[in-house]
Amino acid sequence: MRSPVLPVVVALAGGCVLALEILGTRILGPYYGVSLFLWSSLIAITLAALAIGYALGGRLADAGATGARLSWLLAGAGAWTLAVPWLRDPLLALSDGLGLRAAVLVTATALFFPPLLLLGMVSPYAIRLRARSLDEVGRTAGSLSAISTLASVAAAVATGFWLIPGLGVTRLTLAIGMVLLAAAVLARVGATGRVGATTAAVGIALVAGAWGLPRVTESAHAGTREVVHSPYAEIEVRDRGAARFLLIDGGIHTIVRLPDYAELHPYVVVATLAGDAAGRPGDALLVGLGGGSATRALRREGWAVEAVEIDPEVTRVAERHFGFRRDRVPVAHADGRRFLARADRRWDLILLDAFGSSSIPFHLVTHEAFALAKSRLRAGGVLALNVEAVGWRHPLVSAVAATLRRSFAHVTVLPIAEPPDRLGNLIVLACDRPLEIADEVLGDPVGALSDPYEHWRVLLRRHAWHNRFTPEGGLVLTDDRSPVDVWAEDINRVARRELHAFFADTAGSGVVLGR
């Protein structure tokens, strides 16, 4: 098959392989979290599918490679890809009872192994069709492999930089399926030189799909206000009763009350104790903006606040849906550690709030990161971290505290969840002087009885401070060794289960006060 169409077909198939692999993180991320386990599963499944596809494709090609059979491989991969948006939810439900690692592997395999296997068979088929003699097999294999690999590189960049943010997950998944169907048509026409009935039918389907693709919308949950696919994460704003939630990759990052945007996530209320422990209000830096609730709580207590947020879309969503004001709180869009490394000033309080149940940025909880943060604190300044864990004594909490003790003289953990063995947030405070808060600063629960919201805030603050503790032992985390992804596995599993159960309970419509 010497048609110039064949290299185009190979390029399209190669590009779709990498696009599917990257897209898999967004298809499954909102349910499992974009964790080390998800990336490892997708990479392993992709390589396994391609390896088996190469082997099977080579044997079938030797048995009789034809352009028609090549077109069927591409059509099969395209048809399966088109079905992925509808297959995902049933497969997630079937694998829900498995552990996180097993569930990720099973679901990712079912969704992506079949089309990737078929795409793996394309290269040996194409080489067999292209090479006329043994003398040119090496040159043919090298040329087609280079074309496929270069197309994969281009697709990887385009998918992450432009296609996912621009099209969204569902549209892009369907677009990849249509590209593969188009490649199947090209392979058939290139082999036969004519348009048969089957090819015409596929072509009509492509035209219909191209017409309908712009009208496809992302599947939305009840109460969803907006879904954004940024280069960093899937961002969703969802209302439930009198509460509004910000979900990033399927995990809750902000809860506010409507219509006044009062903070309802307990950790934000407890995090204000970091400001009380620092003494009089001064300059504060928030690393990780979310919906901006922490900035609002600190400003209400007199702090001058600025924020660092890696994702500009998070800032835009916070302004649009959570009452955040950039004219009151400056925001720098950068990685938190990189921002601190480049900063030429100091703060009285630094609050690290860039952590979630599914993806804890390991480079923000190492000895090197904490030493850098300390260098950006004024004398007597406080470093505070928001950590989610299953139980007060979770290994992650002990490790964070042990690592902080390498840089700070005093480390205190403020727990929130009750009972102590359940999922919840903890605020970790570190300083070079003893951390003290007068009882009257915590608030009077009796005096706040007339205001249920204020009463809830006072109880949270008093509970956290009166149950403060300092973990013993724990692994010191470094840039060289920081197994936070492993510890986050059970946290992610419990958090996702509780989150799905909560939003599945559509009967509840009261204000949600969070964990």
Secondary structure, DSSP 4 states (H G I P E B T S, - for coil): ---THHHHHHHHHHHHHHHHHHHHHHHHHHHH-S-HHHHHHHHHHHHHHHHHHHHHHHHHHHHH--HHHHHHHHHHHHHHHHHHHHHHHHHHHHTTTS-HHHHHHHHHHHHHHHHHHHHHTHHHHHHHHH--SGGGHHHHHHHHHHHHHHHHHHHHHHIIIIIHHHH-HHHHHHHHHHHHHHHHHHHHHHHHSS--HHHHHHHHHHHHHHHHGGG------TTEEEEEE-SS-EEEEEEETTEEEEEETTEEEEEEETTTTEE--HHHHHHHHHHHHT-S--EEEEE--TTSHHHHHHHHTT-EEEEE-S-HHHHHHHHHHS---TTTS-EE-S-HHHHHHH--S-EEEEEE----SS---GGGSSHHHHHHHHHTEEEEEEEEEEEEEESTT-HHHHHHHHHHTTT-SEEEEEE--SSTTSEEEEEEEEESS-----HHHH--TTTTTT-HHHHHHHHHHHHHHHT-B-----PPP-SS--THHHHHHHHHHHHHHHHHHHHH-TT--S-----
